[in-house]
Amino acid sequence: MVFLNIDKKAWIIKDLEIPVIEEVSMKDMKWFRDKVKWAAEREEKGDITQTQALAADDEWWTKTCDIGLGKSMDDILESGVTEPEFRELMAEVYTFLAIHGTIERAKLSALYDPEILKRENKLTETTQNSEK
């Protein structure tokens, strides 16, 4: 599932349409790098608890929602998104922020190629219809 609609320049999450935030500051992106470094160091030393790992996930998701979507995590959760969809959304938003940064650069990605998206949608529809 892809949440970014290149043509609308918006994230589409259920009935929620959120304008894309482009060119996020390096200061904001540094927060993510620092958090990854912190988690890697904890894992390496073996001194991170499950509670700390879950808290880090929540912090990561909150920051991704705030910086990448301009919405609170509660706003996103109220859309009715499922947990697997939410995880996919967070990964996609972070990838957009870290790799693409702009709609124009995202257009160059295979992830947003209209032909590939059409084929995937047809495959999903076919799979869903055969399961019924």
N, C-alpha and C positions, 0 to 999 in steps of 0.2 A: 504494500500500500504506500502511495506517495501522497504526502499532505500538501506540498508546495505546488500551487497552480501558477505556472510561469506567466500565462496570459493575463491572469487577474492580478499578478504580483501580490498574492495573498496565500496565507496558510489556511487551508480548508479543513476544519475539524468538526465533523458532524454538521450542525447548522451554523457553526461559528466561523466567520470569515475575518481573519486578522491580517492587516497590511504587513508586508515584509519590511523588516528593519534591515537596511543595508549599511555596509561599512562601519561595523561595530569597532569601537576604539581598541587599540592595542592594550590599554590599561585593563579593560574588561576581559579581554582574551587572556591576559596574563593570569588572571584569577584561576582560569581553568587549568592552565599549565602548572601553576603552583599546587593546585589541588591534586592533579595527577601525580606530581612529584611526591607530595606528602603521602598519598595512598601507596605508591610504589615503595617508598622507604619503610612504611609501616609493615607492608607485606613481606619485604625482604628481611626485616628484623623479626618478623613473626609476633609483633606486639600490638596487633589491631584486633579488637574484639568484634563480634558480630554486631553489637549495638553501635559501635563506632562506624563500622562499614555501612550500616543502614542509615545512620545520621549523615554520613558523607553523601550517600545517594540522594537523600532528601535535599541536602544543601545544593547539590549539583543540579537537581531538577528545578529547584526554586530559582537558582541563578539562570538556568537555561530559559525558563519561562519569562523571567524579568528582562533579561538582556536580549534574548532572541525573538521573543514574541511581544514584549511590552505588556504582558498580562501576568497576574499572579497565578500560582499553581492552582489555587482554588478555582479561579475563573476557568481554567482549562479542564479541571476535573468536573466542573458543573456542566460541561458540554455533553457529558454522558459517554466520554471516551472510555474504552475498556483498558485494563492494565496492559495487555500486549500492544494495543494501539498506542497507548501513552508512551511505552518504552520505545516503539518505533518512531514516534513523533520526536521524542527527545533526541534520539540518535540522528534523525534527519535534520533537526534544527541545529544541533551542534555541528554536524558535518557542513551545513550551509555556512555557518559562522566561521568555522575554522578553515574551510577549503575554498568555498566559492566567494562569499562575502557580498556578492551583487547578483542581481537577476541575470545580467548579461553574461557573467562567468558561469552561472548555473546552467544557462542555455547550452553551454558547450559540453556539459556532462551527459553521459549516457543515461544516467538516472532520470533525467528529464527529457530525453529524446521522445518526441511525440509518436514516432513509429513503434518504438519499443513499448511505450505505455499502452498504445492501442492493442498490440499483441498480448500484453500481460492482462489487460482487461478482458479480452476475448477468451483467453485461457481460463481466467478466474470464473467468468460467466459459464463457460462450458463445464468446468469442474463442479460448480455449484448446482447447475442444472442436472448433472448426472448423479449427484448425491441425493436428489429428491426422490 
